[in-house]
Every structure is written in structure tokens, then in C-alpha cells.
Amino acid sequence: MVILKGFKNVVYMSLAIGMLFYSVPQLSFRDIGSLPMIFSMVWIAMALLVIAAHLHQILGVDEEKRQELSRIKRMKKWQMEQLVQGRRKMLQFRK
């Protein structure tokens, strides 16, 4: 499933890059401050944001953070089970 997720990100990023290359020659950059130029700049910024988000996912920058959060969730679940069982030994979680 992880491979499929990475494949989707590569496909979507490729589509966004292709869309960017196709549209840039057709966008208007002539009159500074005009509505067509403002639209063009905002559109390019949004396309670059989409590309950056997919690249961020492909590179797996948040993988370590995701593992740490998973470990914390398991610990909290264990603590809750201990509380329900009546042991009431809540461990202090230190980072």
C-alpha cells in the first residue's frame, strides 16, 4: 500500500508539472498589476505549492514524526488499558 501511495504522489506531481509547463506560455505577464497578471502569478504559486506538497510526501520528510506519534499513541493506549484494569500505574512519559 505504501508503494501505491508513493506512486500516486509521483503521478499527481508529474501531472501538476505538465500542467504548469503547458499553461505558462499561455498566461499573461504584460501589464504589471492587471487582473490577468495577478491571476497568472497566483495560479503559478498554487501549482508550485501542489508540486512542493507532493515532493514533500515522496521524500518522506514526515516519516520520523509519524513513527514518533504512533509510539506515543500506543503508550497512551497502554496507559488507558492499565487504568481500566485498576492498576492505576500511570507512567510518566519523558521525551
C-alpha positions as CSV (number, residue, x, y, z in Angstrom):
1,M,0.0,0.0,0.0
2,V,2.9,2.4,0.7
3,I,4.3,1.8,-2.8
4,L,0.9,2.7,-4.3
5,K,0.7,5.9,-2.2
6,G,4.2,6.9,-3.4
7,F,3.2,6.1,-7.0
8,K,0.1,8.3,-6.7
9,N,2.2,11.2,-5.5
10,V,4.6,10.8,-8.4
11,V,1.8,10.7,-10.9
12,Y,0.0,13.7,-9.4
13,M,3.2,15.7,-9.2
14,S,4.0,14.8,-12.8
15,L,0.5,15.9,-13.9
16,A,1.0,19.2,-12.0
17,I,4.4,19.8,-13.6
18,G,2.9,19.0,-17.0
19,M,0.0,21.4,-16.4
20,L,2.5,24.1,-15.4
21,F,4.6,23.7,-18.5
22,Y,1.5,23.7,-20.7
23,S,0.0,26.8,-19.1
24,V,2.9,29.1,-18.5
25,P,3.2,30.1,-22.2
26,Q,-0.5,30.9,-22.3
27,L,-0.6,33.1,-19.2
28,S,-0.4,36.9,-19.4
29,F,2.5,38.8,-17.8
30,R,2.3,42.0,-19.8
31,D,0.7,44.7,-17.6
32,I,2.0,44.9,-14.1
33,G,-0.8,45.0,-11.6
34,S,-3.5,44.0,-14.1
35,L,-6.0,41.2,-13.2
36,P,-4.7,38.8,-15.8
37,M,-1.1,39.1,-14.4
38,I,-2.3,38.8,-10.8
39,F,-4.3,35.6,-11.8
40,S,-1.2,34.2,-13.6
41,M,1.0,34.8,-10.5
42,V,-1.5,33.2,-8.1
43,W,-2.1,30.3,-10.5
44,I,1.7,29.6,-10.8
45,A,2.1,29.9,-7.0
46,M,-0.7,27.4,-6.4
47,A,0.8,25.0,-8.9
48,L,4.2,25.2,-7.3
49,L,2.6,24.6,-3.9
50,V,0.9,21.5,-5.2
51,I,4.2,20.3,-6.6
52,A,6.1,21.0,-3.4
53,A,3.5,19.2,-1.3
54,H,3.8,16.0,-3.4
55,L,7.6,16.2,-3.4
56,H,7.4,16.5,0.4
57,Q,5.4,13.3,0.6
58,I,7.6,11.5,-1.9
59,L,10.7,12.3,0.1
60,G,9.1,11.1,3.3
61,V,10.1,14.0,5.4
62,D,7.4,13.4,8.0
63,E,8.1,9.6,8.4
64,E,10.1,10.0,11.6
65,K,7.4,12.3,13.1
66,R,4.7,9.8,12.1
67,Q,6.6,7.0,13.8
68,E,7.0,9.0,17.0
69,L,3.3,9.9,17.1
70,S,2.5,6.2,16.6
71,R,4.7,5.3,19.5
72,I,3.0,7.9,21.7
73,K,-0.5,6.7,20.8
74,R,0.5,3.1,21.6
75,M,1.8,4.3,25.0
76,K,-1.4,6.2,25.8
77,K,-3.5,3.3,24.8
78,W,-1.5,1.0,27.1
79,Q,-1.8,3.5,29.9
80,M,-5.6,3.7,29.4
81,E,-5.8,-0.1,29.5
82,Q,-3.8,-0.2,32.7
83,L,-6.2,2.4,34.2
84,V,-9.2,0.4,33.2
85,Q,-7.8,-2.8,34.7
86,G,-7.4,-1.0,38.0
87,R,-3.7,-0.9,38.3
88,R,-3.6,2.9,38.2
89,K,0.1,2.9,37.5
90,M,0.4,5.8,35.0
91,L,3.9,6.0,33.8
92,Q,5.5,9.4,33.2
93,F,6.3,9.8,29.6
94,R,9.5,11.7,29.1
95,K,10.9,12.7,25.7
